[in-house]
């Protein structure tokens, strides 16, 4: 794996409407693997990696109001995505891709990008929120929020998937999780997930989903597999259900089967993280339900490359975190 091997040391004072954050912890996701190999669209040359960090404010600009030294915060994934729909300009403020990220000791960010870490969470837990948690929240509680009693199908047990299960459960849904590992499915069961399917043992998992739902199908699907799982996801969804397209970890080349999609009046929604406003809304739910992110393993900063390798091995359940300070 090709990873950055250059260490740069610098620290600058924040501008008038910025704060300086001392980073305590950083979480990894699939995007970070793509960036490390130079394959992420539009990534900055020599970019400081990673988008998801948690830390404390150690300096504030002269015009900053409402924030103080010592506040525990996360910067949003895209610094300028404050509310509303994403734009190309907002995409270009994505940490760890288009601009330098958070895998460092200090970072200056605009005050409008800040979100407070829920008080019951550690820095390591808080670092998992900006991408994986917010993506799942945006999917399930976006334009057509799930309702208590809805069925939610979650593919896999990675970061977004586990958060999807936790958020769905906290919102009163019945959750179905798939995985190739019985051990990973046991972790999901301990979270309260009502139904689990090992797709290695039962490759007709879509039919099993229909049995669980009495032939109706699920209301929402966290679809992280991509082309190789899309046809079965379509069969597992109810008529007029929602398929939230988030990843492509299973690979494949074929697109969405248009005829099948029309025949079931399905809505496909691509999810590109979320806004500061959604982040704040999500944190209220996390606080109210006292949700704790599932952190699989924490690596020291000196073992960052090992952390990347562990993420790539797909042995984890939930999130992989690097402790910076």
C-alpha positions in Angstrom: 0.0 0.0 0.0 1.3 3.5 -0.9 0.9 5.7 2.1 2.3 9.2 2.9 5.7 8.9 4.6 6.7 12.5 4.9 6.3 14.3 8.3 5.7 18.1 8.2 5.7 20.2 11.4 4.1 23.6 11.5 1.5 25.5 13.5 -0.1 28.8 12.5 -2.4 31.2 14.3 -6.1 31.0 13.4 -7.6 33.7 11.2 -10.3 36.0 12.5 -13.1 33.6 12.0 -11.2 30.3 12.6 -10.2 28.2 15.5 -7.2 26.0 16.1 -8.1 22.4 17.1 -5.7 20.1 18.9 -6.6 16.8 17.3 -6.9 13.9 19.9 -8.3 11.1 17.6 -8.9 10.4 14.0 -11.1 7.6 12.5 -10.5 5.9 9.1 -12.9 5.0 6.3 -12.8 3.4 2.9 -12.2 6.8 1.3 -8.9 7.1 3.1 -7.7 3.9 1.5 -8.6 5.3 -1.9 -6.8 8.6 -1.2 -3.7 6.7 0.1 -3.4 5.1 -3.4 -3.9 8.4 -5.2 -7.2 7.3 -6.7 -9.6 9.7 -5.2 -11.2 12.1 -7.7 -9.8 15.6 -7.4 -7.5 14.9 -4.4 -4.8 17.4 -3.6 -1.2 16.4 -4.4 0.6 15.5 -1.1 -2.6 15.9 0.9 -2.6 15.5 4.6 -5.0 12.5 4.9 -8.2 11.8 6.8 -11.5 13.6 7.2 -12.8 12.6 10.6 -11.2 14.0 13.7 -12.1 15.1 17.2 -10.2 17.4 19.5 -10.3 20.5 21.6 -10.1 24.2 20.7 -6.8 25.6 21.8 -7.0 29.1 20.1 -9.8 31.2 18.7 -9.7 34.0 16.1 -10.6 37.6 17.1 -14.0 37.5 15.6 -15.1 34.1 16.8 -18.2 34.0 19.0 -19.9 31.1 20.8 -16.8 29.0 21.0 -14.0 29.0 23.6 -10.7 27.3 24.3 -11.3 23.9 25.8 -14.5 23.1 23.8 -14.6 19.6 22.4 -15.4 19.6 18.7 -15.3 17.9 15.4 -15.0 19.8 12.1 -17.6 18.8 9.5 -16.4 16.5 6.7 -16.9 19.2 4.1 -16.0 22.5 5.9 -18.4 24.6 4.0 -21.4 22.3 4.0 -23.4 24.2 6.7 -26.9 23.3 5.6 -28.9 22.4 2.5 -27.8 20.5 -0.6 -24.2 19.8 -1.5 -22.6 21.7 -4.4 -19.4 21.3 -6.3 -17.9 24.2 -4.3 -18.9 22.5 -1.1 -17.4 19.2 -2.3 -14.1 21.0 -2.8 -13.9 21.7 0.9 -13.7 18.0 1.8 -11.1 17.3 4.4 -8.4 14.7 3.6 -9.2 14.8 -0.2 -9.5 18.1 -1.9 -8.0 19.9 1.0 -5.6 18.9 3.8 -7.2 16.7 6.4 -7.0 15.9 10.2 -4.2 13.3 10.6 -2.0 15.8 12.4 -1.7 17.4 15.8 -3.2 20.8 15.0 -5.6 22.2 12.4 -7.2 25.6 11.7 -10.8 25.4 10.5 -13.6 28.0 10.0 -15.9 28.4 12.9 -18.9 27.6 10.7 -17.7 24.0 10.3 -17.7 23.2 14.0 -19.9 20.7 15.8 -19.8 19.9 19.5 -19.0 16.4 20.6 -21.7 14.8 22.8 -20.6 14.9 26.4 -20.9 11.2 27.0 -18.5 10.3 24.2 -14.7 10.1 24.3 -12.5 11.7 21.7 -12.0 8.3 20.1 -15.8 7.9 19.8 -16.3 11.4 18.7 -13.9 11.0 15.8 -16.2 8.4 14.3 -19.1 10.8 13.8 -18.3 13.2 10.9 -18.4 10.6 8.0 -19.8 7.2 8.9 -22.4 8.3 11.5 -23.5 11.4 9.5 -23.8 9.4 6.3 -26.1 6.8 8.0 -28.1 9.6 9.6 -28.5 11.5 6.3 -29.7 8.3 4.6 -32.3 7.2 7.2 -33.5 10.6 8.5 -33.1 12.6 5.3 -35.9 13.7 3.0 -38.3 10.9 3.9 -37.3 9.9 7.5 -37.8 6.3 8.6 -40.7 5.7 11.0 -41.1 3.6 14.1 -42.0 0.1 12.9 -40.2 0.4 9.5 -37.9 -2.3 8.3 -34.3 -1.3 7.6 -31.8 -3.6 5.8 -28.2 -2.9 6.4 -25.5 -4.5 4.3 -22.3 -5.3 6.1 -20.9 -4.4 9.5 -18.4 -1.6 8.6 -18.6 1.9 10.0 -21.6 3.3 8.0 -23.5 0.0 8.3 -23.1 -0.3 12.1 -24.1 3.3 12.6 -27.1 2.7 10.3 -28.2 -0.2 12.5 -27.8 1.9 15.7 -29.6 4.9 14.3 -32.4 2.8 12.9 -32.8 1.0 16.3 -32.8 4.3 18.2 -35.6 5.5 15.9 -37.8 2.4 16.5 -37.1 0.4 13.3 -36.8 -3.3 12.9 -33.3 -4.0 11.6 -31.8 -6.7 9.4 -28.0 -7.0 9.0 -26.0 -9.1 6.6 -22.4 -10.2 6.9 -20.2 -13.1 5.8 -19.0 -13.5 9.4 -21.1 -15.1 12.3 -18.8 -13.3 14.8 -19.5 -9.9 13.2 -23.2 -10.7 13.2 -23.0 -11.5 17.0 -21.7 -8.0 17.5 -24.8 -6.7 15.6 -27.1 -8.8 17.7 -25.6 -7.4 20.9 -26.5 -3.9 19.7 -30.1 -5.0 19.6 -30.4 -5.9 15.9 -33.4 -8.2 15.5 -32.5 -10.2 12.4 -29.1 -11.3 11.0 -28.2 -13.1 7.8 -24.9 -14.7 6.9 -24.8 -14.2 3.1 -22.0 -16.8 2.7 -24.2 -19.5 4.2 -27.3 -18.1 2.5 -26.6 -16.5 -0.8 -30.3 -15.9 -1.4 -30.4 -13.3 1.4 -32.9 -11.2 -0.6 -35.4 -14.1 -0.3 -34.7 -14.3 3.4 -35.4 -10.6 3.8 -38.7 -11.1 2.1 -39.6 -13.9 4.5 -38.7 -11.8 7.5 -41.0 -9.0 6.2 -43.9 -11.2 5.3 -43.2 -10.7 1.6 -43.5 -6.9 1.8 -39.9 -6.0 1.6 -37.9 -3.4 3.6 -38.6 0.3 3.7 -34.9 1.5 3.7 -31.7 -0.1 2.6 -28.2 1.0 3.5 -26.5 -0.1 0.3 -22.8 -0.2 0.6 -22.1 -3.1 -1.7 -22.6 -1.5 -5.1 -23.3 -3.2 -8.4 -22.7 -6.7 -7.2 -25.5 -6.4 -4.5 -27.8 -4.0 -6.2 -30.1 -6.5 -7.9 -30.8 -8.4 -4.6 -31.3 -5.1 -2.8 -33.9 -4.2 -5.3 -35.7 -7.5 -4.8 -35.5 -7.0 -1.0 -37.0 -3.5 -1.0 -40.7 -2.9 -0.8 -42.6 -1.1 -3.5 -41.8 2.6 -3.3 -39.0 1.9 -0.9 -35.7 3.7 -0.5 -32.3 2.4 -1.5 -29.5 4.7 -0.1 -26.5 4.3 -2.3 -23.4 4.8 -0.2 -20.6 2.5 -1.4 -19.3 -0.1 -3.7 -17.2 -2.4 -1.5 -18.4 -5.6 -3.3 -17.3 -4.3 -6.7 -18.9 -5.0 -10.0 -19.5 -3.1 -13.2 -23.2 -3.2 -13.9 -25.4 -0.3 -13.1 -28.9 -0.1 -11.6 -31.4 -2.4 -13.4 -33.7 0.3 -14.7 -36.7 -1.9 -15.5 -36.7 -3.4 -12.0 -36.3 0.0 -10.4 -39.3 1.4 -12.3 -41.4 -1.7 -11.8 -41.2 -1.3 -8.0 -41.3 2.6 -8.0 -38.1 2.7 -6.0 -36.2 5.8 -5.0 -32.4 5.6 -5.2 -30.5 8.3 -3.3 -26.8 8.8 -3.5 -25.5 9.9 -0.1 -22.5 12.4 0.2 -22.1 12.7 3.9 -24.1 15.6 5.3 -24.2 19.2 6.6 -23.3 20.8 9.9 -27.1 21.2 10.6 -27.6 17.5 10.1 -24.6 16.8 12.3 -26.1 18.8 15.1 -29.5 17.1 14.7 -27.8 13.7 14.7 -25.9 14.5 17.9 -29.1 15.3 19.7 -30.4 11.8 18.8 -27.1 10.3 19.9 -27.3 12.2 23.2 -31.0 11.4 23.8 -30.4 7.7 23.2 -26.9 7.6 24.7 -25.6 5.9 21.7 -22.0 4.8 21.8 -20.1 4.3 18.5 -18.7 0.8 18.0 -14.9 1.3 18.0 -13.2 -1.9 16.9 -9.6 -1.0 17.5 -7.5 2.1 18.5 -4.0 2.5 17.1 -1.4 5.0 18.4 -0.3 7.7 15.9 3.0 5.9 15.4 1.1 2.9 14.0 -1.0 4.8 11.5 0.1 2.7 8.6 -0.9 -0.5 10.5 -4.3 1.1 11.1 -4.7 1.6 7.4 -3.7 -2.0 6.8 -6.2 -3.3 9.4 -9.0 -1.3 7.8 -8.1 -2.7 4.4 -8.2 -6.3 5.8 -11.9 -5.8 6.6 -11.5 -7.7 9.8 -13.1 -4.8 11.8 -16.6 -4.2 13.0 -17.6 -0.6 13.2 -14.7 1.9 13.2 -10.9 1.9 13.3 -9.4 4.9 15.1 -5.9 6.5 15.4 -5.2 8.2 18.8 -3.2 11.3 18.0 -2.9 12.9 21.5 
